[in-house]
């Protein structure tokens, strides 16, 4: 059975999102497929930045609050990429955890094998 290495529970989500490479880059529209307090998986990515690239993820939550999360690309695959979040403030942490409390967990790898 595969072992899940993530430290934070991932939650399913279905939201449009965007990221920029660096603070001044153009916003690239993607889809947020899952999220945790430590990172996120983006799909519908046409040309993913390479491993280690610093990006800023922008997500508008239901209710209109926009999260701006400094992140780094930790892996890529055709059409998707995984981000690890950097440090964020109390406001972002609160909004993210409150939002995540309304979402369904992503099953751990091998859970339904």
Secondary structure per residue as TSV (DSSP state, phi and psi in degrees):
chain	resnum	aa	ss	phi	psi
A	1	X	-	360.0	130.8
A	2	X	-	-61.4	148.9
A	3	X	-	-102.2	128.9
A	4	X	-	-79.5	120.5
A	5	X	-	-93.9	-8.9
A	6	X	-	-70.7	144.0
A	7	X	S	-88.9	-19.5
A	8	X	S	-118.2	140.0
A	9	X	-	-63.7	130.7
A	10	X	-	-89.6	146.6
A	11	X	E	-122.3	139.3
A	12	X	E	-68.7	142.7
A	13	X	E	-150.8	154.8
A	14	X	E	-138.5	81.9
A	15	X	E	-136.6	145.8
A	16	X	E	-68.6	150.2
A	17	X	E	-149.1	177.5
A	18	X	E	-151.5	158.2
A	19	X	E	-139.0	159.2
A	20	X	E	-124.8	148.9
A	21	X	E	-90.2	110.5
A	22	X	S	77.1	174.2
A	23	X	T	-74.3	-25.0
A	24	X	T	-105.8	3.1
A	25	X	S	-71.6	165.9
A	26	X	-	-74.0	140.7
A	27	X	-	-70.9	128.2
A	28	X	E	-107.9	119.7
A	29	X	E	-78.9	132.6
A	30	X	E	-140.2	-170.4
A	31	X	E	-123.6	130.5
A	32	X	E	-89.3	115.4
A	33	X	E	-101.1	-34.4
A	34	X	E	-152.5	160.3
A	35	X	E	-150.7	151.9
A	36	X	-	-141.4	178.1
A	37	X	S	-70.0	-14.7
A	38	X	S	-102.7	-12.9
A	39	X	E	177.4	-170.2
A	40	X	E	-153.6	158.1
A	41	X	E	-112.9	127.0
A	42	X	E	-110.3	135.4
A	43	X	E	-123.9	-177.9
A	44	X	S	60.3	38.2
A	45	X	-	-97.0	119.4
A	46	X	S	-78.1	-45.2
A	47	X	S	-139.6	96.0
A	48	X	-	-72.8	141.4
A	49	X	-	-66.7	159.6
A	50	X	-	-77.1	163.3
A	51	X	T	-50.1	134.0
A	52	X	T	89.1	-7.0
A	53	X	-	-69.6	132.8
A	54	X	E	-84.2	127.7
A	55	X	E	-132.5	163.9
A	56	X	E	-116.8	124.0
A	57	X	E	-95.4	132.0
A	58	X	E	-116.6	123.8
A	59	X	E	-134.4	125.7
A	60	X	E	-94.5	117.2
A	61	X	-	-80.2	156.9
A	62	X	T	-54.7	132.9
A	63	X	T	103.6	-12.5
A	64	X	S	98.9	-6.5
A	65	X	-	-73.9	130.4
A	66	X	E	-99.5	128.6
A	67	X	E	-92.0	138.1
A	68	X	E	-124.5	106.9
A	69	X	E	-119.8	114.7
A	70	X	E	-67.3	133.9
A	71	X	E	-145.6	168.6
A	72	X	E	-133.9	140.5
A	73	X	E	-72.2	123.8
A	74	X	E	-105.7	-23.2
A	75	X	E	-163.7	158.3
A	76	X	E	-136.7	156.1
A	77	X	E	-148.6	165.4
A	78	X	T	-54.8	119.9
A	79	X	T	85.2	-0.4
A	80	X	E	-154.7	167.5
A	81	X	E	-156.0	153.5
A	82	X	E	-108.6	133.4
A	83	X	E	-112.9	144.4
A	84	X	E	-110.1	127.1
A	85	X	E	-76.0	147.2
A	86	X	-	-87.1	-162.0
A	87	X	-	-71.2	138.9
A	88	X	-	-135.2	163.4
A	89	X	-	-78.6	177.7
A	90	X	H	-61.0	-39.9
A	91	X	H	-62.8	-47.7
A	92	X	H	-63.9	-41.7
A	93	X	H	-62.0	-45.2
A	94	X	H	-62.2	-51.1
A	95	X	H	-60.7	-41.9
A	96	X	H	-65.6	-46.6
A	97	X	H	-68.8	-37.0
A	98	X	H	-64.1	-44.1
A	99	X	H	-62.8	-45.2
A	100	X	H	-62.8	-27.5
A	101	X	T	-66.6	-14.8
A	102	X	T	-95.8	-1.1
A	103	X	S	-105.8	159.8
A	104	X	-	-85.6	140.0
A	105	X	B	-63.9	148.7
A	106	X	-	-85.1	129.9
A	107	X	-	-58.9	143.8
A	108	X	-	-67.9	142.4
A	109	X	T	-52.8	130.1
A	110	X	T	86.4	-4.2
A	111	X	T	-62.2	-32.1
A	112	X	T	-111.7	17.4
A	113	X	-	-79.0	360.0
